[in-house]
Amino acid sequence: MTYYVPVGPVSPYSRLAAALLAFFFGVLGVHRFYVGKVGTGLLQLFTAGGLGIWTLIDLIVILVGGFRDKNGLPLQRW
């Protein structure tokens, strides 16, 4: 069995919390506010999560580990 070990600094924000926020409140952009991305959080809020498409993409990116916080650090901690 192979485990992925992140190299370098990782975000202090929880990936599980971001995923749950995206799942339940994604159209409001709450997961983006959580990681400090206020500008895109407001865009999601006013566009209903890009009509749900942007929210779905964000949820998938969070679950596979590619989502980053406002400082560009990856959300790796569950």
Phi, psi and omega in degrees: 000135182252136178245141177273125177246117181294141178254127180096184183289147176238162182291146176283351181280149182276132177292323179295316179298317179296319179295317179293320177296320179293322181292313185272326185232025185299322181292344177265354179075019185299323180295329178285323174297322181301318182270005174095006179270076187293318182300309180286335173296318177294321177298318178293323179298316184279342180250013182055049178067034183063042184059030177090340183290313179300320180296316179298317178297315178301317181298316179296316180296322177296314184294327179273354174093018181260359183282143182235154179275188184297338180265004180082010180272136182288143175277105183246329183286127176280000000 
